[in-house]
């Protein structure tokens, strides 16, 4: 199964992804977290942040997630994934695809700017939500409104969803 966490920069994808991966590992469920930044680093930052380069990076992530799913490893993908047509591709190609939308108001992300993404890159590179539109998800499997709750509450919702899919499926 693949749990693909999507949302604008600052929505908490990596934070929740790390917690979910730790949760799965504690339960001896083979898992691996794929972070969009990690994938870029593996390829020595050969792709920038234009729409086309973002699409190429997401396609790399889809391939890696596909391989994890085929091998029976629970994947936790943390990536903005702003393009609905690529999310639809992932859903078609990955049998165990679950889309988790971390709904975050862009103005709050920009104000808080936890990683300095907006301050460091605004006007220097194409930013999702500013220069590149984040396509609203058409059919996410779970929506977590991260602006309306603490990270622990969001994590609990995510774990409950995952338990209903992974833990129950494993018992069958």
N, C-alpha and C positions, 0 to 999 in steps of 0.2 A: 504494500500500500504506500501511496505517496500523499503526504499532507502538505499541500502547496500554500504557503502563507503569502498573501499578496496585500499590497497597500502602499501608500506614498512613503517617502523617506521620513522616518521618525514615527512610524505607526507602531513599532515594537516587534517587527517580524523576527529579528535576530534574538531579542530578549526572550520572546515566547518560544522560538525555535530551540534555543539552548535548553530551556526548562523542559520542553516536551521531550527532547532527545535524552536528557538525564532521566526523566520519568520512565521512558521506554527501556533504557539500559538497566535501570534498577529492577525491572521486571523481566530481565533476560530476554527481551524482544530485540533481535538484531536490528539496529537502526543506524542511520548516518544522516547528518545534517549537511545540506548543500546550500551554501550562502552565495549569493550573486557576486559579492566582492571576492570571495575565495576563488570562484571560477575564473574571474578576471585575472587574479594573481597567478594562477596556475599557468596561464598563457602569457605571462610577463606583461600584462596590460596592453596587449596588442590591439585591443578595441577601445574606442573612445565612447562618447555618450550621445552621439547623434541617433536619430530614430533607427537608421539602418544598422548601426553598430550595436545598439541595444537589442534589436531583433536577433542579430547573429549570436549574441551572448545568451539570450533566452533559448535559442535553438540548441546551443551546447548543453544548457541545463536540462532541457527536455530529454536529450539523449542520455545524459547521466541518470536522470530520474527513471527513465524507461529501463535502463540496465539494472538499477537497484530493484525496481519492482519485479522484473523478470527473474532476479536472483532470490527473491523472497526477503529482501531487506527493506524494512520500513524506512522510507525516505522522508525527511523533513526539509522542504525547500523553502528558503527565505529569500524572496526576490520581489521587487516592486511589480514586475510583470504587468506593465500598463496596457498591453494590447490584447483586446478580446480575441482577435483571430488566432493568436498564439496560445492563449489559454484554452481555446476550443480545440486546437491541434493537440495540446497536451492531453486534454480529456479524451480525444479520439484514440490516441496512440498508447496511453498508459491505462491499463485495465483497472488499476487500483487508485485512480486519481480522485483526490478530495480537495476541493478549492475552499480555502479559509480566507475570507475577506476581513482584514483588519481595517475597519472604517475609521478614518481619521480626517478631521478637518484640516485642509492644507494650511490655512492661516494659523492654526495652533501649532502645526509642525514647524512652520517658518519662524514663529515667535519663540518657541522653545529650542529649536535647532540643536538637539542633544549632541549630535556628532559634528556639528559645524558644517554640515553639507551645504546648506543654503548660503551661509556667510562666505564660505570658501569658494563656491562655484557659481554663484549667481552672476550672470553676465559673461562668464568665462566658458561655460559649456551648457548644452541644452539640458534643462531641468524638467523632470516629469512634474506636471501640475502647473508649470509656468510656461515653458516653451513647447513641451510635448504633452498632449492631452492624456490623462489617465482614463481609459475607457471604463465606465462603470461595469462591474461584473453582471453578466446576464443571468447566470444561475449558480451562484456560489452555494456550496453545501452547508456553510456556516458563516454567519456574519457576526463579528464581535465589534461592538461600538466602543472602541478603546478610549474615546473622549469622555465617556459616561461612567467609567469604572476604573478602579485601581488595577495595576498589573496582575496582582494575585487573583482578582476576580476573573479577569480575562483568561488567565492561565487555567483556572479551574473550569471555565466553560470549554476551553480547548481540550483539556484532559477528559472531561466527561464525554465530549463528542468522540474523541479517539478511543476511549474505552468501549463505547458502544459499537465501534467498528472493528478495532483490532482485537481487543481482549475477548469479546463475544465470538468473533469469527474464529479465533484460535481454539476455542473450546469445542467448536463443532467438528 
